[in-house]
Amino acid sequence: MRKETVNEMPTWVQIVWRSAAAMAVLFLMTRLLGKKQLAQLNYFHYIVGITIGEVAGFISLEMESHILHGFAAILVWTLIPVGLEWLSLKSKHFRHWFDGEGTVLIKDGKVLEDNLKKVRFTSDELLEELRKKNAFRVADVEFAVLEADGNVSVQLTKQNQPLTPKHLGIKVPNEQEPQTVIMDGEILDEPLATAGLSRGWLNAELEKIGVALENVYLAQVDGYGQLNVDLYDDQLKVPQPSARDVLWATLKKCEADLELFALATDDWKAKQSYNKCVKSMKQVLEATEPYLKR
């Protein structure tokens, strides 16, 4: 009786509900496969993706077949890669066989032509991949590997690597994750509490820059407690955060004032005391510069 009722439904209605059901099952199976399936597409994942897509299309349009048969096929094609992933976690040899291994294409600035032939990579393709990594000369590349997922990882030679604070001997503090405290004009209490702040502080900061809450599209607080605001009206200009700049200028002024006091006084003990304070202030400035001068 139920089968007759389904058959009496218009074709377009059957297509709609079968497609919706297939989409729901695909979503659940994709969640089961995990994020690695999306980020790292190896040979087997490529085959599985194509096949599951074909089965989903078959479920949507093939009215004569039972929909549960298609769902069973999708389930099988999902459980097999899940099982293989589990085996890959247990066995290094199986993982290399299943996922493949990286192939060295450039070593010490020299192209390994034999490895290029093994992976069927042309010189033009290699140069294209290098350009994507901002490496326009092979001689600038220390090491290049074709990963199992098809991406090329590139390590530049020391003299061609970007200059970092570490190269200059400068210690830079780790950047804390910014917290989004306003989204679509609504205050988000959880991120605000994570940043150790309150609604009262947020409202006070908005008053400082002359912005109403309902005009704020997005607002974030960085690791230094500075509020960055984006408004619905892009024509309005919001003052840039200046708390760090003000603090740095205040510390520099204190240093200058202490040096002036040391020069102005004739009292030897006072002069020594001021010079000692100047030395301490210089240490404070050196310690806080990576935090404030960014």
Secondary structure, 3 states (H helix, E strand, C coil): CHHHHHHHCCHHHHHHHHHHHHHHHHHHHHHHHCCHHHHCCCHHHHHHHHHHHHHHHHHHHCCCCCHHHHHHHHHHHHHHHHHHHHHHHHCHHHHHHHHCCCEEEEECCEECHHHHHHCCCCHHHHHHHHHHCCCCCHHHEEEEEECCCCCEEEEECHHHCCCCCCCCCCCCCCCCCCEEEEECCEECHHHHHHCCCCHHHHHHHHHHCCCCHHHEEEEEECCCCCEEEEECCCCCCCCCCCHHHHHHHHHHHHHHHHHHHHHHCCCHHHHHHHHHHHHHHHHHHHHHHHHHCC
